[in-house]
Amino acid sequence: MAGGPREGRSLSLVRPKEISETVLASFQSCEDDRLRELIQALARHLHAFVMEARITEHEWEQAIRVLTETGQITDERRQEFVLWSDAMGVSMLVDALAHPKPAGATESTVRGPFWVPDSPRREYGESIIEQDSGTPTWFYGRVLDTAGQPIAGAELDVWQNGEDRLYAVQDPEAPEEHLRGRFLTRDDGSYGFLGVRPTPYPIPDDGPVGRMLRATGRHPWRPAHIHMIVSASGYEPLTTHVFDARSAYLDSDAVFAVKRSLLRDFVPRSPEDPDRPAAVSGEWYSVENDLVLVAAGGADRPRI
């Protein structure tokens, strides 16, 4: 029969396992060892996921559509791919692998999408409040090494939200330098600045990540916190949070970033308190928060 198989020729069906093996083998000639390891691991786990869950054509088409929408909604002010990484716990897993800490060192967390470079330099005790944003809060403490010795000249890059739940980068009406700043520690390792008590807030949930959360019965909320990046010569940089120990959502953070060692008490203070910052006239809070850095080179860092 014209066009049919030749007499005596056997045709074998291609099995799913063979497809996966062929894909993995296609990367074997990659000369970059790390790239070959990464792309083969990605392909191996992706194929295993498809086979384990027996993904249908319709489901895969939906997945491609979600990725397309993720790219379309991403711009210079919105990074939906980072939201996927955060909401699936991948950002925190990568952070945990990259920054194992010895006992006593301050634990790290994800930086999040609202950091912006070049925050204003501010002096010890200065306020980061550029407009009315909530109850004033005095944040203070020391930056230390793992032996308990103070680190002078360490830089703290801090940023937070206010009672409107927004970071300045999200609010076109807010001053650009609102609720953020960079501070240097004094000779005794101390730092101090005036901010506001932060509030819980939802991660952006009007896109593909938000639809995933709703479909799976999860919420988009993060507990109240402020962000800090701490750096000093001779030490590993630290990206961390200060969480309000009385905040909602501590046990269900949408991005899985809560670590119990980072919870702090926001202590209520009265206007008559002699330690009241000069810029404060009414009720206020104080939060003590020491930060412990690990020496560069990882000599005192544990292995996972």
PAVEXPA-117896 format. One line per 5 residues: number of its first residue (from 1); their letters; for each residue x, y, z of N, C-alpha, C. Coordinates in steps of 0.001 Angstrom, whole numbers. Layout:
BEGIN
NUM	a	X Y Z X Y Z X Y Z  ...
***
This chain:
BEGIN
1	maggp	859 -1200 0 0 0 0 889 1242 0  598 2145 -909 1415 3341 -1028 1390 4130 266  2569 4551 704 2649 5366 1911 2620 4569 3179  2429 3245 3130 2364 2440 4336 3746 1995 4760  3842 1338 5919 5131 864 6405 5693 -225 5522
6	regrs	6995 -270 5407 7631 -1302 4596 7436 -2663 5249  7363 -3636 4407 7149 -4987 4892 8296 -5406 5809  7965 -5913 6995 8989 -6389 7924 9490 -5328 8887  9118 -4088 8687 9568 -3012 9571 8640 -2904 10782  9192 -2918 12010 8371 -2823 13212 8376 -1382 13718
11	lslvr	7209 -918 14111 7059 430 14640 6784 332 16135  7573 1028 16968 7359 1012 18418 6783 2342 18856  5905 2286 19834 5310 3495 20386 6312 4209 21281  6298 5530 21226 7161 6323 22111 6473 6456 23459  7146 6018 24519 6590 6059 25862 6941 7386 26537
16	pkeis	6092 7828 27493 6391 9078 28204 7792 9107 28804  8232 8009 29391 9558 7973 30002 10647 8240 28984  10443 7737 27758 11445 7949 26707 11528 9423 26316  10379 10090 26309 10387 11532 25996 11241 12273 27015  11022 11980 28290 11782 12652 29348 13269 12351 29231
21	etvla	13617 11094 28969 15025 10721 28837 15677 11430 27655  14941 11568 26555 15480 12258 25372 15718 13734 25660  14771 14359 26378 14935 15774 26730 16162 15968 27611  16324 15143 28632 17481 15257 29526 18781 15065 28751  18807 14102 27848 20022 13836 27071 20363 14988 26143
26	sfqsc	19344 15756 25718 19597 16854 24773 20467 17943 25382  20521 18015 26717 21328 19039 27379 22709 18533 27787  23022 17294 27493 24244 16702 28005 25502 17352 27440  25404 17932 26242 26584 18555 25622 26815 19990 26082  25971 20501 26973 26164 21858 27498 27498 21937 28229
31	eddrl	28344 22888 27849 29695 22970 28416 29720 23652 29785  28684 24391 30121 28601 25051 31422 28038 24047 32428  28881 23571 33334 28465 22509 34249 27255 22907 35091  27274 24125 35622 26177 24563 36488 24895 24727 35693  24996 25311 34489 23805 25473 33650 23233 24106 33283
36	reliq	24117 23154 32943 23634 21809 32614 22919 21181 33806  23486 21339 35011 22859 20791 36212 21481 21409 36450  21384 22739 36297 20126 23436 36549 19049 23059 35540  19384 23091 34247 18356 22854 33231 17914 21405 33226  18820 20469 33521 18421 19065 33591 17549 18804 34823
41	alarh	17892 19428 35952 17070 19264 37144 15679 19850 36917  15622 21024 36263 14333 21647 35968 13496 20741 35078  14102 20238 34004 13366 19362 33093 12925 18077 33788  13799 17499 34600 13475 16247 35284 12288 16424 36234  12312 17507 37025 11230 17718 37977 9939 18168 37290
46	lhafv	10060 18951 36223 8878 19377 35491 8188 18179 34849  8976 17298 34229 8391 16104 33612 7785 15192 34677  8470 15080 35819 7935 14239 36897 6616 14799 37413  6513 16133 37517 5269 16769 37945 4141 16473 36960  4427 16621 35680 3407 16378 34659 2920 14933 34721
51	meari	3848 13984 34896 3460 12578 34932 2746 12214 36226  3245 12745 37365 2611 12419 38647 1177 12933 38708  977 14190 38262 -356 14794 38308 -1188 14461 37077  -574 13789 36075 -1256 13433 34824 -1953 14669 34242  -1142 15697 33978 -1633 16965 33473 -2334 16765 32127
56	tehew	-3522 17334 31997 -4259 17243 30749 -3860 18381 29809  -4227 18218 28543 -3931 19283 27575 -4605 20590 27989  -5847 20518 28452 -6565 21720 28868 -5866 22393 30049  -5420 21608 31007 -4736 22176 32175 -3419 22825 31772  -2704 22212 30839 -1441 22808 30403 -1677 24096 29626
61	eqair	-2740 24147 28831 -3085 25379 28127 -3413 26486 29136  -4110 26130 30212 -4404 27119 31246 -3130 27621 31917  -2185 26717 32145 -917 27114 32765 -168 28096 31871  -140 27830 30575 521 28743 29628 -173 30099 29632  -1494 30092 29730 -2256 31354 29757 -1915 32163 31013
66	vltet	-1793 31470 32153 -1451 32162 33396 -63 32784 33300  906 32063 32742 2252 32616 32582 2241 33822 31646  1440 33745 30588 1332 34872 29659 756 36096 30376  -301 35904 31164 -901 37004 31905 56 37565 32950  877 36688 33528 1865 37148 34508 2850 38111 33866
71	gqitd	3305 37782 32660 4207 38675 31939 3533 39978 31545  2278 39899 31172 1569 41094 30716 1309 42082 31840  1085 41599 33066 777 42497 34182 2038 43033 34848  3191 42454 34539 4459 42868 35145 4995 44129 34465  5374 45130 35266 5996 46333 34729 6988 46859 35760
76	errqe	7422 48120 35613 8453 48654 36508 7941 48846 37936  6642 48832 38152 6084 49009 39490 5430 47733 40033  5319 46706 39209 4604 45485 39610 5347 44277 39056  5786 43358 39943 6532 42180 39510 5756 40926 39912  4898 40483 38981 4031 39346 39296 4801 38037 39414
81	fvlws	5932 37900 38715 6738 36693 38851 7317 36573 40268  7734 37714 40836 8210 37697 42220 7074 37304 43160  5861 37786 42880 4717 37409 43703 4480 35898 43658  4611 35297 42482 4490 33838 42378 5548 33166 43256  6785 33626 43139 7868 33053 43933 7596 33187 45420
86	damgv	7120 34367 45834 6821 34610 47248 5660 33744 47723  4563 33752 46961 3345 33078 47393 3475 31559 47383  4411 31040 46611 4654 29596 46598 5750 29189 47575  6285 30160 48325 7304 29852 49319 8689 29627 48753  8867 29846 47448 10171 29601 46831 11180 30665 47247
91	smlvd	10735 31907 47359 11653 32977 47759 12257 32691 49131  11418 32264 50074 11925 31960 51409 12813 30723 51413  12517 29747 50559 13356 28553 50485 14735 28900 49939  14784 29715 48880 16071 30144 48324 16853 30934 49368  16164 31817 50103 16807 32603 51153 17386 31693 52235
96	alahp	16620 30683 52648 17083 29779 53704 18323 28998 53267  18365 28593 52001 19531 27867 51492 20750 28781 51369  20498 30037 51022 21605 30974 50789 22167 31557 52075  21355 31608 53145 21779 32312 54348 21554 31503 55626  22162 30325 55744 22079 29624 57028 22807 30436 58092
101	kpaga	22255 30476 59297 22807 31323 60349 23254 30486 61551  24349 30900 62198 24725 30246 63451 23791 30679 64575  23810 29947 65664 22971 30289 66818 23276 31711 67279  22229 32477 67522 22387 33835 68017 22397 34906 66954  22627 34535 65697 22616 35518 64615 21183 35853 64234
106	testv	20964 37067 63765 19632 37472 63329 19267 36744 62044  18076 36185 62020 17639 35439 60845 17233 36385 59715  17357 35883 58506 17032 36674 57326 15624 36355 56833  15109 37248 55998 13857 37012 55288 13995 37612 53894  12924 37492 53108 12950 38024 51750 12911 39552 51760
111	rgpfw	13465 40144 50715 13475 41604 50610 12101 42150 50252  11355 41422 49439 10039 41886 49027 10120 42834 47845  8973 43218 47284 8956 44002 46048 8957 45517 46235  8965 46012 47485 8762 47443 47700 10032 48195 48103  11167 47528 48092 12434 48221 48342 12798 49059 47123
116	vpdsp	13346 50224 47374 13879 51060 46296 15282 51513 46700  16194 51635 45751 17565 52023 46097 17661 53504 46455  18793 53828 47073 19153 55226 47337 18160 55946 48251  17722 55271 49293 16919 55964 50298 17750 57083 50925  17110 58122 51446 17863 59268 51972 18706 58888 53189
121	rreyg	19882 59472 53272 20714 59338 54468 20092 60165 55582  19980 59569 56756 19390 60283 57885 20281 60116 59107  20164 61056 60028 20967 61041 61240 20304 60214 62331  21098 59820 63316 20568 59091 64468 19380 59845 65064  18287 59130 65292 17110 59729 65912 16180 60442 64966
126	esiie	16546 60571 63700 15718 61310 62752 14453 60514 62420  13421 61232 62002 12155 60617 61626 12156 60262 60138  11516 59129 59804 11319 58774 58396 9890 59114 57957  9148 59774 58843 7749 60107 58566 7691 61450 57830  7218 61427 56584 7121 62650 55793 5696 63195 55751
131	qdsgt	4715 62394 56173 3331 62838 56263 2621 61964 57298  1483 62406 57786 765 61669 58824 463 60256 58349  934 59251 59116 842 57872 58632 536 56853 59712  235 57294 60939 -53 56341 61987 594 56730 63303  578 55808 64245 1112 56083 65575 2635 56086 65549
136	ptwfy	3276 57175 65986 4741 57224 65972 5347 56093 66793  6448 55558 66291 7117 54436 66949 8620 54647 66906  9246 54536 68082 10691 54685 68199 11335 53303 68073  12094 53095 67002 12816 51847 66780 14272 52056 67201  14777 51153 68026 16144 51333 68498 16770 49977 68832
141	grvld	18088 49985 68958 18816 48770 69319 20277 48934 68972  20962 47806 68904 22376 47820 68531 22633 46781 67458  23668 47035 66672 24167 46055 65708 25422 45436 66296  25436 44107 66402 26502 43383 67094 27045 42268 66205  28241 41762 66582 28726 40548 65941 28291 39348 66780
146	tagqp	28625 38143 66332 28154 36945 67028 28820 36764 68387  29888 37530 68659 30520 37495 69985 29945 38553 70917  28965 39328 70416 28335 40347 71244 29025 41689 71217  30016 41852 70324 30724 43132 70241 30005 44084 69290  29942 45383 69644 29232 46345 68796 29948 46562 67468
151	iagae	29160 46843 66439 29686 47147 65115 29361 48604 64806  30381 49438 64813 30198 50859 64498 30169 51056 62991  29404 52044 62538 29375 52385 61122 28600 51425 60256  27817 50512 60848 26955 49643 60059 25808 50466 59480  25396 50144 58275 24287 50858 57643 23004 50055 57760
156	ldvwq	21934 50734 58183 20600 50165 58200 19766 50883 57145  19334 50139 56148 18419 50644 55133 17032 50149 55521  16138 51073 55928 14837 50674 56465 13710 51227 55599  12625 50453 55510 11433 50928 54823 10214 50196 55394  9065 50855 55347 7870 50294 55957 6620 50886 55333
161	ngedr	5459 50326 55707 4183 50908 55311 3587 51683 56478  2493 52382 56197 1799 53134 57243 399 52596 57454  -427 53360 58141 -1763 52887 58480 -2662 52748 57257  -2285 53322 56122 -3053 53144 54890 -2682 51856 54169  -1771 51077 54783 -1319 49774 54269 -373 49893 53076
166	lyavq	-31 51101 52675 765 51293 51470 2204 51675 51797  3128 51216 50949 4491 51730 50926 4497 52955 50000  5465 53823 50214 5507 55051 49410 5577 54750 47924  6291 53665 47555 6430 53333 46141 5092 52946 45520  4108 52562 46353 2782 52207 45849 1840 53404 45763
171	dpeap	2175 54477 46455 1263 55614 46604 1788 56821 45836  1189 57147 44707 1668 58297 43918 1501 59627 44632  681 59665 45694 468 60909 46425 1480 61101 47557  2225 60056 47902 3161 60133 49026 4496 60719 48579  5162 61469 49466 6513 61939 49139 7426 60751 48846
176	eehlr	8339 60938 47933 9208 59842 47499 10013 59245 48648  10400 60070 49623 11261 59603 50712 10472 59196 51956  9188 59079 51814 8318 58779 52949 8532 57358 53476  8687 57236 54793 8796 55956 55506 9944 55085 55004  11050 55728 54694 12262 54985 54373 13479 55869 54639
181	grflt	14610 55230 54871 15830 55977 55127 16986 55043 55434  18189 55623 55412 19416 54877 55727 20104 55536 56916  20499 54700 57875 21107 55173 59116 22426 54436 59364  23362 55129 60015 24623 54508 60423 24642 54334 61935  25186 53199 62367 25291 52975 63813 26395 53839 64408
186	rddgs	26224 54171 65684 27223 54966 66393 28352 54065 66894  29313 54653 67613 30496 53902 68057 30134 52687 68898  29029 52773 69649 28617 51646 70487 27679 50692 69755  27570 50851 68439 26719 49984 67637 25248 50340 67666  24902 51437 68323 23490 51770 68503 22910 52491 67285
191	ygflg	21612 52306 67121 20859 53032 66094 19514 53421 66709  18865 54396 66113 17543 54788 66557 16904 55684 65516  15615 55481 65274 14894 56340 64333 13410 56287 64662  12700 57289 64189 11266 57389 64423 10502 56995 63173  9681 55954 63303 8788 55545 62229 7368 55518 62747
196	vrptp	6551 54637 62190 5181 54461 62662 4936 52970 62900  3891 52683 63666 3531 51279 63850 2948 50756 62534  3559 49718 61957 3083 49215 60666 1760 48462 60819  1099 48235 59709 -172 47521 59698 -75 46305 58782  -911 45282 59028 -998 44192 58040 -1453 44752 56692
201	ypipd	-1079 44093 55626 -1506 44546 54302 -1568 43350 53349  -2389 43437 52316 -2454 42356 51340 -1417 42553 50238  -817 41465 49795 2 41553 48602 -930 41834 47422  -437 42413 46329 -1318 42677 45191 -2028 41395 44739  -3355 41430 44738 -4109 40207 44469 -5128 40378 43345
206	dgpvg	-4879 41353 42457 -5787 41574 41340 -5284 40941 40050  -4310 40023 40174 -3740 39367 39001 -3754 37859 39150  -2933 37158 38373 -2909 35695 38406 -2624 35115 39793  -1713 35727 40551 -1410 35199 41886 -2631 35327 42789  -3316 36452 42729 -4513 36629 43537 -5585 35603 43194
211	rmlra	-5754 35310 41903 -6734 34301 41507 -6354 32930 42052  -5053 32612 42032 -4607 31346 42602 -4927 31266 44081  -4672 32359 44822 -4940 32356 46256 -6423 32130 46540  -7269 32833 45822 -8707 32675 46044 -9179 31268 45685  -8665 30733 44578 -9094 29405 44132 -8667 28309 45095
216	tgrhp	-7585 28539 45828 -7068 27508 46737 -7415 27772 48194  -8257 28788 48430 -8706 29056 49792 -7685 29757 50660  -6724 30437 50047 -5731 31181 50808 -6044 32670 50760  -5487 33412 51722 -5672 34861 51749 -4377 35552 51306  -4438 36850 50943 -3256 37561 50456 -2535 38385 51519
221	wrpah	-2868 38223 52802 -2403 39154 53820 -1030 38814 54374  -289 39892 54677 979 39804 55388 813 40446 56761  1459 39896 57804 1401 40530 59125 2191 41837 59136  1925 42666 60131 2599 43961 60241 4095 43782 60483  4900 44558 59756 6356 44439 59883 7019 45664 59266
226	ihmiv	8290 45837 59590 9135 46778 58857 10313 45988 58286  10939 46545 57268 12056 45899 56588 13371 46570 56975  14429 45769 57007 15775 46289 57228 16778 45512 56382  17686 46235 55749 18892 45644 55166 20062 46211 55949  20838 45343 56572 21945 45773 57430 23250 45324 56788
231	sasgy	24174 46244 56638 25460 45914 56021 26589 46609 56764  27737 45931 56814 28926 46483 57468 30142 45814 56881  31235 46544 56779 32469 46007 56235 32931 44805 57057  33237 43714 56372 33717 42510 57045 32615 41574 57505  31363 41893 57174 30233 41070 57608 29299 40774 56435
236	epltt	28618 39644 56525 27629 39313 55514 26432 40252 55639  25949 40805 54531 24757 41656 54609 23552 40844 55066  22653 41516 55750 21465 40872 56313 20218 41590 55827  19297 40836 55249 17981 41353 54905 16980 40700 55832  16232 41512 56582 15374 40931 57609 14128 41784 57824
241	hvfda	13242 41291 58694 12025 41997 59086 12024 42194 60604  11233 43154 61050 10822 43255 62451 9307 43101 62443  8801 41999 63004 7367 41732 63025 6740 42208 64331  5541 42760 64222 4756 43128 65400 4228 41841 66024  4637 41550 67246 4288 40285 67887 2791 40142 68130
246	rsayl	2039 41224 68050 593 41167 68272 -205 41280 66975  475 41186 65861 -205 41353 64583 -1038 40118 64221  -2075 40352 63430 -2792 39250 62797 -1920 38658 61686  -2226 37437 61302 -1615 36734 60170 -194 36250 60414  271 36262 61662 1619 35757 61927 1729 34268 61605
251	dsdav	634 33541 61745 657 32105 61476 207 31745 60072  -58 32760 59257 -514 32465 57894 -40 33522 56905  1176 33997 57095 1765 34996 56194 1687 34495 54755  1165 35329 53865 979 34923 52468 2278 34562 51776  3423 35049 52290 4703 34751 51635 5619 33907 52527
256	favkr	5084 33399 53644 5790 32434 54501 7066 32998 55126  7117 34304 55383 8360 34946 55809 8504 35100 57316  7488 34726 58101 7560 34934 59550 8501 33921 60190  9417 34437 61008 10270 33601 61841 10106 34093 63275  9877 33169 64195 9547 33543 65562 10618 34410 66208
261	sllrd	11876 34220 65799 12947 35015 66392 12867 36486 66010  12045 36817 65011 11953 38190 64522 10741 38940 65069  9961 38296 65934 8813 38968 66556 9289 39897 67672  8726 41099 67719 9083 42078 68728 7820 42711 69319  7916 43102 70581 6820 43792 71251 6867 45277 70938
266	fvprs	5740 45818 70516 5572 47256 70340 5000 47775 71658  5843 48418 72441 5493 48807 73807 4788 50162 73788  3539 50236 74308 2837 51535 74335 3483 52485 75336  3638 53745 74940 4244 54760 75804 3307 55963 75881  3442 56724 76958 2557 57877 77165 3252 59165 76727
271	pedpd	2460 60215 76460 3052 61505 76076 3934 62083 77174  3696 61673 78438 4474 62209 79551 5778 61453 79777  6017 60407 79021 7229 59612 79203 8455 60486 78951  9422 60516 79882 10602 61371 79706 11465 60976 78510  11321 59748 78012 12086 59319 76838 11387 59650 75529
276	rpaav	10282 60363 75598 9514 60680 74395 10355 61457 73385  10399 60983 72107 11123 61746 71087 10537 63146 70927  11370 64091 70604 10947 65486 70530 9831 65706 69518  9817 64912 68446 8822 65106 67393 7467 64516 67738  7360 63835 68877 6123 63151 69265 5378 63987 70294
281	sgewy	4068 64167 70095 3271 64940 71042 2185 64127 71720  1807 62982 71143 741 62168 71708 1212 60767 72053  328 59798 71939 678 58409 72207 1741 57931 71231  2570 57005 71702 3622 56471 70847 4011 55079 71317  4815 54403 70521 5318 53077 70862 6841 53084 70775
286	svend	7434 52090 71413 8865 51860 71232 9104 50371 70957  10135 50101 70174 10490 48727 69820 11998 48578 69919  12445 47691 70790 13884 47402 70895 14219 46202 70027  15250 46352 69216 15577 45293 68266 17075 45282 67979  17811 44380 68638 19227 44202 68322 19372 43343 67075
291	lvlva	20433 43580 66346 20707 42864 65101 22110 42278 65176  22236 40989 64897 23517 40296 65026 23965 39813 63649  25129 40306 63213 25654 39976 61896 26686 38855 61976  26823 38135 60862 27780 37038 60743 29001 37538 59979  30185 37168 60437 31416 37593 59771 31456 37086 58334
296	aggad	31997 37900 57427 32130 37497 56029 33026 36273 55922  32732 35441 54959 33532 34237 54772 32892 33001 55354  31884 33191 56218 31113 32074 56715 31804 31196 57724  32855 31684 58386 33577 30858 59351 32675 30407 60501  31702 31260 60885 30812 30899 61984 29419 30526 61506
301	rpri	29340 30172 60209 28032 29818 59652 27913 28306 59542  26759 27746 59930 26594 26304 59875 26325 25822 58447  26541 24553 58240 26163 23925 56973 24776 23339 57094  24019 23376 55985 22676 22808 55995 22778 21307 55761
***
